[in-house]
Amino acid sequence: MSNNPYRQLPSVSMLLDHPRLQTLRSTTPHDLFVEAIRLELDTHRQAISETGIYAETQLIDALDNRIRTMATPRCRTVINATGIVLHTNLGRSPLAECAARAAYDAARRYTSLELDLSTGERSSRLNSIRDGLCRITGGESATAVNNCAAATVIALRSIAAGKDVVVSRGQLVEIGGNFRIPEILTASGARLREVGTTNITRLSDYESAIGPNTAALLRVHCSNFRIRGFTETVSIEELAALGRKHNVPVIDDAGSGSAIDLTSLGFHDEPTIREGLAAGADLVLFSGDKLLGGPQSGIIAGKKKWIDAIDRDPLMRALRLDKMSLAALAATLELHRAEPVRFIPILQMIATPLEELRLRSMSLAAKINLMNGLDAEVSDGESYVGGGSLADQVMPTIVIAIERRGMSDYELAKLLRTSATPVLSRVQNGRVLLDLRTVFPDQEEELVAAIRHIECP
Ligand SMILES: *Cc1c(COP(=O)(O)O)cnc(C)c1O
């Protein structure tokens, strides 16, 4: 054998047939396997040029690692142990079983998406959801687009492009990740007419702003913050009455949109999606994947005249829902007709009794305490609804604080996050917390396995 380390590097075909890689090879697409080999050989050639040394075990280890990483999908199922129910980075609302199955069925077969089976004629893809949306909102008609941002854009565009929309300065909010009301308004082609001040806006402020160019009054639900102290806002009833008096439509961006009254679950100040229209607003807008517990979508409900205008807007084609989301939304709406808190995961989580969380947490902590170098302690804590909803209100919960010998909180959180089944925890005051409120009971075994994986050797 030559002493030239480059010459010792195995060929692609030798690596393809390397005994240590055969199990992996049988489960990995061939192209990906070959690409990983080429990339790893490049890296090793580079390393040889720097160190002059070649080691076969290192190459095989690195290759094994690279193939596994490349074969792992970027978007994976994770265990959400943060206690944040609507976690935007984790896909917000997990679907109810039947809603997920409806999306699955729609995905893998042809569906009657735009066909009326009784007449054989073409029909609207919105037929499957319109009645359900009217039922939960009390609207005359309803439609849906990709998300609430899209709902706001298309509603404002259809009603107010080139004209003025009156909004309180106290409601010019940023919802998170580039959703700012002034910018959304501009994107819709409407002109923003700000009234009032940050803390005080009166009905007279709106009234004096109304003129021949006014196309709508917009109320934005400030879901993710509160202003305390000396404040005054105009209720949706008053705004609706003002709109009627001047014949100007009133749009209510309800944001989180709870279909059920959350006071029974301990929350206050979160209006239901029925309230806006019942109070006289012309349109209500909200997200389908926040408190409704459905797929990502933006719902628009209210006066038929405006819904028809929105459905006719050419932009609708660009913002419309796909067949899988439509199927999931239709199924979610059916659950709202029956027993939403029993069947919709996010409502189930919000409603989980503290005692149940305590029992589950004690049992998990006991298992962790048997593991080498790990320590778990159960205590009281707080869970959040998240997704910009009910920002200043928390749910009492039970948390498990875990520690690993000789490891910092951030290192431990990272280890959990990067395990085979990623586990998302909350790092708070130097402690790694697991909140089982957002962990599905059928994920607990996987959670135990992930934690067992990180015990000390
Ligand atoms: C969350 C939210 C939105 C944005 O909804 P997406 O569905 O994420 O586009 C808009 N308005 C309010 C008031 C919200 O809370």
PDBQT file of the ligand as one rigid body, heavy atoms in Angstrom, charges set to zero:
ROOT
HETATM    1  C1  LIG A 501     -52.712  36.053  14.523  1.00  0.00    +0.000 C 
HETATM    2  C2  LIG A 501     -53.392  37.280  14.054  1.00  0.00    +0.000 A 
HETATM    3  C3  LIG A 501     -53.365  37.629  12.701  1.00  0.00    +0.000 A 
HETATM    4  C4  LIG A 501     -52.562  36.833  11.689  1.00  0.00    +0.000 C 
HETATM    5  O1  LIG A 501     -53.106  35.595  11.468  1.00  0.00    +0.000 OA
HETATM    6  P1  LIG A 501     -52.366  34.525  10.510  1.00  0.00    +0.000 P 
HETATM    7  O2  LIG A 501     -53.395  33.471  10.353  1.00  0.00    +0.000 OA
HETATM    8  O3  LIG A 501     -51.146  34.106  11.205  1.00  0.00    +0.000 OA
HETATM    9  O4  LIG A 501     -52.067  35.216   9.223  1.00  0.00    +0.000 OA
HETATM   10  C5  LIG A 501     -54.034  38.775  12.296  1.00  0.00    +0.000 A 
HETATM   11  N1  LIG A 501     -54.707  39.549  13.181  1.00  0.00    +0.000 NA
HETATM   12  C6  LIG A 501     -54.756  39.246  14.518  1.00  0.00    +0.000 A 
HETATM   13  C7  LIG A 501     -55.503  40.165  15.425  1.00  0.00    +0.000 C 
HETATM   14  C8  LIG A 501     -54.102  38.094  14.992  1.00  0.00    +0.000 A 
HETATM   15  O5  LIG A 501     -54.141  37.793  16.297  1.00  0.00    +0.000 OA
ENDROOT
TORSDOF 0
